[in-house]
């Protein structure tokens, strides 16, 4: 059900909602038509019919198509409806539809690269597989992952903002700790003379991508806001690759303590500011949905996070 622009409560037919979902997921009307065994004209007509019912434009006709703010609401409703239908089928012992494996629960989740490389996969291995749970993992920075929840593309997310997305619950997982590290040779070459607060802003640095601000945040804290990290930046967009780039001496960087520990122990890396680090709070956000599989995953993730992450206090 939805409220049109004139305030009248209207039905949202499931076939129209599913067509919108398929179009968003597939990216084009033609691809959605193939997935739904329809003609592109029929897909277009269904989307227009849904827009007429809601009195809102639901899709931006770009390539790929993107939901508008109103479209995100309908997409989220459609995914929640599909999840509830799936849960009901499992509880009633009914067969799954012909499109997927029998009795499998599909859970799309977005998680940041460092969590994925350190503690998140061990958490998923502990989720009971009765019924089987199929994880569809999307990788996104923890500061931006909430956007995918808002768009209805995932059912749960590891985020750094504590404020819940509309229609979602939030719980703290702990703090991911990052250590500023470099190779001994790099420190000797770039940071041996003078105080670190003077040398670090001019030392080559490794960053994840253009949105990665962790190194800048650390340098600003070290210099009391006077400087950012060096403009000589090496972009390495994988967690393991980032660690390896720092270990190879390409630059200094903030590496998760879990990944840094063995390299510090072997002497391959050294801490630049022993006892000083940068913590990033992480939260689990998920739809407010009575889905047993989602609740089970949430409890398992929170339990394993407490073993790997630092306390929220």
N, C-alpha and C positions, 0 to 999 in steps of 0.2 A: 504494500500500500504506500501511497505517496500523496503529497498535497500539491496540486497544480498552482500556477501563479495566481489564480483567482480564488484560492483558498478551498476549493472543492477537493475532497478526498477521492483519489482515483486508484484503480487497480493497476498493478504492474504485471502484466501477463508473463509467465515464466519463459515462454518461447521467445518473447521479445528481449527479455533481460539476458537470456543465454546468448542471443545473437549479438547483443552489445558486448558481452564478455568475450566471445570468440573474436570479434573484430578488434578489440583492444589487445587481446593476447597474440593474435596473428599479425596485426599491424596494418593490414589492408582489407578492403572489402572483398577483393578477389580471393585472398588467402582464407578469409573467414568463410567464404562461400564454399571453397573446397573442403574445409574442415567440417562444415555443417551439411554438406551434400545438397547445397542450394545454388541458385544462380546469383551472381553479384547483384543483379537487379532486385532479387527477393531480399537479400541482405540489406540493401539500401532502403527498400520500402519498410522493412521491419524497424530499422533505426529511426526513420522518419516518423513512423507510427508511434514509437516510444517517446520521441521528442514532442509529438503533438499531445500525447496523453499527459506528459509532465509539464508541458508549457515551457520547456527549457531546451537550449542547445546542449547536447550531451557529448558530442564528439567534435574535436577540431580536425577538419579534413586535411591533415598534413600526411606526410609519408615518413615514418609510420604515423597512423592516426593516434591522437592522444585524447584522453577524457578531459572535459572541462571540469570545473569545480563541482558542478551539479552531476556531471557524468561519474565523477569519483564516488559520489554518494550511491548511485545506482550500481556501479561496479562492486562496491563493498557489500551492498545488500545482496547482490547476486552470488558473490563468493560465500557469504555467510549462509545463504539459503542452501547452496550446494553442499556445504559442510554439514549442515543440519540434516539434510536429506541422506547424506552418506552415513552419518552416525545412526540415523533411524534404521536404515537398511541393515547395518551391521547388527544392531540390537535385536531386530526382528528376524535375523537369519536369512534375509533375502539376498538373492544374487546381486552382484554389482552390475552396472550397466555394461553394455557390449563394448564400450570404448576403453575400458581399463581392466587390470587384473582383478580377479575375484577377491573381495574382502580386504582390499588394500586401502588404507587411509593416506591421502596425499596432503602433506603439510608444507606449504611454501613459507620459508623463513629467510630473513635477511640478516646478515652478520658481518661484522667488520673483519678485515683480512688478518689482523693480529690475533684476534680471538679464534678465528678459523684455523690458524697455524699452530695454536698452542693448546687451548683447553676445550674448545667447543666440540670438536669431533669425538674426543673421549666421552663427552657428555652424551652425545647421540648414541654411542655404542651401548650405553647403559639403559636406554629406553626399551622396555619390554616390547617384544614383537608379536603380541597376541591381542588384537589382530595386527598384521604387518603394517608398519608405518613407512611410507615412501617420502623421504625428505627431498624437497626441491630448494636448494640453497642458492641465494643470491648474495653477492658480495658488494658491500657498500660501506663507506666511511661511517663510523658510529655517530658522527654529527649530522649525517644526512639520511640515515636509514629510515627515520620516521616518515620521510616523504613517501616511501613505498607502502607503508601502512596506510597513510592518508589516501593514497591513490587506490587502495584495495588490491594491490598486486601480491601482498603477502598477508599471512595470518598472524605473524609474530616477528619481533625484531629485537636485536641487541642494539641499544641506543646509548648515547651519552646524555641527551637532554632528559631531565627528570619529569617534565610536564607531559602528561599522557596525551596522545592523539585522541581526538573525539571518537567515542565509542570503544576505547581501549582501556585496559587496566595496566598498571605499572608496578614493578617491584624492584628493589635494588639487588644487584648481583655482587657488588664489591668494587674495588678499585684496581684497574690495570696499572702496574708500575713500570715506568720507563726509565732506563738508566742512560745518561750521556756517556758514550764510550767511543774509543778510537783504538787504533793499533799503537803499540809503543813507538814505532817508527814515525807514525803520523804525529803523535804528540811531540816527539822530539824535534820534528821538522817545522811544525806550525805553532806549537804552543809552549815552547820551552822558555821563552824569554818574556818576562813581565807577568802581571796578573792575568788570570784566565779571562776575567771580564773585559780585558783589553784585547786579548788575542782571539777569543772565540768568534766574535762578529766578523773576523776577517779570514777565518779558516774555511776551506771548502767543506760543504755539508752534503749529506745524502738526505733526500726527502722522498716521500712516497709518490706524490703527484703534486699538481699545482694547488690543490686544496689543502695539502698537508701543512698545518700551522704549528705542529708540536715543537719543532726546533726553534721557530721564531718565538713562541711563548716562553721557552726555556731561556733563550738569550735575553729577552726582555726582562724576565725575572732576575737574571744574573746581573744585568746592567741597570736595573731600576728604570726600565722603560726607555733607555737612551738609544738602544740599537736593536735591530733584527739580526737574524742569521745572515751569513755571507751570501751575496748574490751569485757566487759560484756554486750552483746547485746541481747535483746529479739526481735525476728522477728515476727511481727504481720502483715500479708499481706492483711488487709482490712482497709479502712479509719475509719469506725466506731469502729472496733476492736482495732486499734491503739489508738484512743482517749480513749476508755474504759480501755485499759491496763495502760495508763498513769494515768487515774483517779483512777485506782485500786492501784496505788503506785508501780507498777512493775518497773518503771524507769521514767526518765524525757524524754521529747520529744518535737518536734516542731509540734504544732497542728494548723490547719487553724483557723484564728481568728473567723470565723463564728461558728465553732464548739466549740471553747474554751469559747466564750462569756458567755453563761448561766452557765457554770461550774465556771468561775471566779466570776460571780455575786453571786453565791450561796456559794462561799468559798471552794468548793470542790477542786479547783485548784488555784495556785498562779503563777504569772509571776516571772520568775527568774531574768529577766533584764527589769524592767518596762521601756517602751519607746524605747527599743531596740528589733528589730525583724529581720526576714529574708524574703525578698520579692522575688517571682519567677515570672518573666514576662511570660504571656501566649499569644499565637497567634492562630488564626484560619487559617488553610491552607486547600485549596480545589483545586480540578482539575479545569483547565481552560476549562470549559464546559458550553455551553449554555443550562442549564437545569433549568427551572423555579423553580422547587421544591428545588433544591440545593441552589439557590440564596435566596429563601425565608427563608430557614433554617439559612443560614449565617447571614442575616439581623436580624433575631429574636435572634439568639445566641449572636451576638454582642450587641444588645440592652439590653438583660437581664444581660450579663456579666458586663456592665457598672453600673448596680444597685448593684452588689455584690462585684466586684473586685475594687481594688484601681486604681487610674489614672495611665496612662502610663508615666507620667512625673516624 
